[in-house]
């Protein structure tokens, strides 16, 4: 954070934020990608905007339907505000296999270098 004061280009726009890697000064890029790793939607926010911001998730998810996976920063708000609970906790074997396959791809998408 010592160099944050040296940056003049986005001095009025960028802000201090915290990630799993520590503190940073700048912006966050929030991406929605499909199962092929193609960008479906995105949002660029200042560093201080929380990943689980309800307004941010509303904007990103307004055109999305189907199964959605997210990292831990998004899960609390997603679960409490956007997901509908099923009437029972039974999941068919076919649905389970489909989700397992998607979760395998999730690791590949998260590791892609932009």
Residue frames as qw, qx, qy, qz and C-alpha x, y, z in Angstrom:
[[0.000, 0.884, 0.468, 0.000, 0.00, 0.00, 0.00],
 [0.399, -0.577, 0.072, 0.709, 3.02, 2.28, 0.14],
 [0.240, -0.012, 0.539, 0.808, 2.88, 2.90, -3.60],
 [0.128, 0.687, 0.714, 0.038, -0.85, 3.72, -3.65],
 [0.060, -0.864, -0.154, 0.475, -0.15, 7.43, -3.16],
 [0.277, -0.385, 0.526, 0.706, 2.20, 7.45, -6.15],
 [0.253, 0.368, 0.794, 0.412, -0.54, 6.54, -8.64],
 [0.102, 0.346, 0.101, -0.927, -2.10, 9.67, -10.11],
 [0.161, -0.070, -0.709, -0.684, -4.08, 8.35, -13.10],
 [0.485, -0.477, -0.643, -0.353, -7.08, 6.97, -11.18],
 [0.197, 0.079, -0.597, 0.774, -6.44, 8.80, -7.90],
 [0.414, -0.042, 0.192, -0.889, -10.05, 10.07, -7.72],
 [0.780, 0.039, -0.340, -0.525, -11.63, 6.78, -8.88],
 [0.681, 0.086, -0.712, 0.145, -9.65, 3.80, -7.56],
 [0.542, -0.660, 0.223, -0.470, -9.92, 2.79, -3.93],
 [0.032, -0.421, 0.870, -0.253, -8.32, 0.55, -1.35],
 [0.872, -0.101, -0.169, -0.447, -9.68, -2.99, -1.08],
 [0.388, -0.450, 0.791, -0.146, -8.85, -6.33, 0.50],
 [0.811, 0.222, -0.427, -0.332, -8.64, -9.70, -1.22],
 [0.961, -0.273, -0.008, 0.034, -7.51, -13.15, -0.14],
 [0.761, 0.285, -0.136, 0.567, -3.99, -12.08, -1.13],
 [0.406, -0.358, -0.273, 0.795, -4.02, -8.95, 1.07],
 [0.120, 0.803, 0.237, -0.533, -4.64, -5.24, 0.57],
 [0.479, 0.237, 0.495, 0.685, -4.60, -3.59, -2.85],
 [0.124, 0.604, 0.110, -0.780, -5.31, -0.22, -4.45],
 [0.050, 0.133, -0.685, -0.715, -7.33, -0.17, -7.64],
 [0.662, 0.079, -0.156, -0.729, -10.36, -1.93, -9.09],
 [0.501, -0.029, 0.856, -0.123, -12.11, -5.30, -9.03],
 [0.430, 0.195, -0.587, -0.658, -13.26, -7.11, -12.15],
 [0.586, 0.072, 0.697, -0.408, -16.35, -9.28, -11.61],
 [0.288, 0.263, -0.713, -0.583, -16.94, -11.79, -14.42],
 [0.798, 0.144, 0.458, -0.364, -19.75, -14.11, -15.41],
 [0.168, 0.432, -0.776, -0.427, -18.44, -16.82, -17.74],
 [0.887, 0.073, -0.097, -0.446, -20.20, -19.74, -19.37],
 [0.916, -0.234, 0.325, 0.031, -19.11, -23.38, -19.29],
 [0.803, 0.451, 0.065, 0.385, -16.68, -22.72, -22.16],
 [0.546, -0.378, -0.072, 0.744, -14.93, -19.88, -20.33],
 [0.202, 0.476, 0.358, 0.777, -16.45, -17.19, -22.57],
 [0.026, -0.172, -0.394, 0.903, -17.36, -13.90, -20.89],
 [0.024, -0.622, -0.754, -0.210, -21.14, -13.45, -20.63],
 [0.158, -0.922, -0.176, -0.305, -21.19, -10.29, -18.50],
 [0.613, -0.003, -0.359, 0.704, -18.82, -8.23, -16.37],
 [0.221, -0.949, -0.168, -0.147, -18.64, -5.34, -13.95],
 [0.546, 0.278, -0.321, 0.722, -15.69, -3.16, -12.99],
 [0.448, -0.847, -0.254, -0.130, -15.91, -1.73, -9.47],
 [0.021, 0.783, -0.470, 0.408, -13.64, 0.14, -7.12],
 [0.419, 0.222, -0.831, 0.293, -11.64, -1.93, -4.65],
 [0.194, -0.106, 0.633, -0.741, -13.91, -1.18, -1.71],
 [0.732, 0.004, -0.159, -0.662, -17.07, -2.72, -3.25],
 [0.534, -0.239, 0.781, -0.219, -17.79, -6.05, -1.56],
 [0.099, 0.087, -0.897, -0.421, -18.12, -9.17, -3.71],
 [0.046, -0.424, -0.902, 0.073, -21.46, -9.93, -2.09],
 [0.156, 0.244, 0.095, -0.952, -22.98, -6.50, -2.82],
 [0.451, 0.464, 0.731, -0.216, -26.68, -7.05, -3.55],
 [0.383, 0.797, 0.005, -0.467, -26.80, -4.25, -6.16],
 [0.051, 0.570, -0.729, -0.374, -23.78, -5.66, -7.99],
 [0.270, 0.030, 0.961, 0.048, -25.23, -9.17, -8.06],
 [0.470, 0.624, 0.490, -0.388, -28.63, -7.88, -9.24],
 [0.325, 0.766, -0.291, -0.471, -26.93, -6.16, -12.18],
 [0.003, 0.443, -0.858, -0.258, -24.79, -9.16, -13.10],
 [0.215, 0.092, 0.971, -0.058, -27.50, -11.79, -12.75],
 [0.480, 0.415, 0.245, -0.733, -30.50, -10.05, -14.34],
 [0.654, 0.461, -0.368, -0.473, -29.99, -11.89, -17.66],
 [0.160, 0.351, -0.921, 0.055, -28.65, -15.18, -16.26],
 [0.853, -0.161, 0.106, -0.485, -30.61, -18.40, -15.79],
 [0.856, 0.204, -0.473, 0.046, -29.63, -21.97, -15.03],
 [0.830, -0.415, -0.193, 0.319, -27.04, -23.39, -12.66],
 [0.146, 0.893, -0.215, 0.368, -24.71, -20.82, -11.17],
 [0.826, -0.268, -0.244, 0.431, -21.43, -21.36, -9.34],
 [0.074, 0.908, -0.142, 0.387, -19.49, -18.69, -7.50],
 [0.516, 0.205, -0.615, 0.559, -16.55, -18.37, -5.18],
 [0.392, -0.436, -0.685, 0.434, -16.94, -17.87, -1.44],
 [0.085, -0.155, -0.126, 0.976, -17.17, -14.07, -1.64],
 [0.375, -0.079, -0.377, -0.843, -20.44, -14.25, -3.55],
 [0.340, -0.187, -0.918, -0.082, -22.11, -17.24, -1.90],
 [0.034, -0.340, -0.677, 0.651, -23.80, -15.68, 1.15],
 [0.321, 0.381, 0.037, -0.866, -25.74, -13.09, -0.83],
 [0.397, 0.122, -0.730, -0.543, -26.49, -15.52, -3.64],
 [0.250, -0.208, -0.938, 0.121, -27.92, -18.08, -1.24],
 [0.004, 0.420, 0.604, -0.677, -29.96, -15.65, 0.84],
 [0.262, 0.538, 0.087, -0.796, -31.39, -13.47, -1.93],
 [0.408, 0.437, -0.495, -0.630, -31.35, -15.20, -5.30],
 [0.229, 0.101, -0.956, -0.151, -31.68, -18.96, -4.89],
 [0.733, -0.224, -0.056, -0.640, -34.99, -20.69, -4.45],
 [0.300, -0.299, 0.875, -0.236, -34.99, -23.62, -2.08],
 [0.475, -0.034, -0.776, -0.413, -36.37, -26.92, -3.28],
 [0.722, -0.412, -0.015, -0.556, -39.17, -28.62, -1.38],
 [0.944, -0.309, 0.102, 0.050, -37.03, -31.63, -0.61],
 [0.199, -0.788, 0.536, 0.230, -33.33, -32.27, -0.46],
 [0.807, 0.104, 0.557, 0.165, -33.38, -35.16, -2.93],
 [0.217, 0.716, -0.405, -0.526, -31.25, -34.70, -6.01],
 [0.941, 0.303, 0.093, -0.119, -31.49, -37.06, -8.97],
 [0.760, -0.258, 0.390, 0.451, -28.36, -38.93, -10.02],
 [0.547, 0.580, 0.354, 0.489, -28.53, -37.31, -13.46],
 [0.048, -0.967, -0.040, -0.248, -28.55, -33.79, -11.98],
 [0.649, -0.684, 0.263, 0.202, -25.71, -34.68, -9.59],
 [0.759, 0.048, 0.400, 0.511, -23.52, -35.96, -12.44],
 [0.346, 0.790, 0.255, 0.437, -24.24, -32.81, -14.46],
 [0.269, -0.952, 0.090, -0.117, -23.20, -30.53, -11.58],
 [0.767, -0.441, 0.330, 0.330, -20.06, -32.59, -10.89],
 [0.671, 0.372, 0.352, 0.536, -19.02, -32.18, -14.51],
 [0.111, 0.908, 0.119, 0.386, -19.55, -28.41, -14.34],
 [0.540, -0.823, 0.165, 0.062, -17.58, -28.15, -11.09],
 [0.803, -0.103, 0.319, 0.492, -14.61, -29.83, -12.78],
 [0.449, 0.615, 0.271, 0.588, -14.69, -27.13, -15.47],
 [0.259, -0.955, -0.113, -0.091, -14.96, -24.39, -12.82],
 [0.674, -0.558, 0.226, 0.427, -11.38, -25.03, -11.72],
 [0.599, 0.224, 0.408, 0.652, -10.16, -24.56, -15.29],
 [0.106, 0.842, 0.317, 0.423, -12.08, -21.31, -15.71],
 [0.440, -0.895, -0.019, 0.072, -10.79, -19.83, -12.43],
 [0.692, -0.410, 0.314, 0.505, -7.18, -20.61, -13.36],
 [0.576, 0.616, 0.315, 0.435, -7.30, -18.92, -16.78],
 [0.354, -0.402, 0.002, 0.844, -4.97, -15.97, -17.16],
 [0.344, 0.853, 0.378, -0.111, -6.63, -12.93, -18.66]]
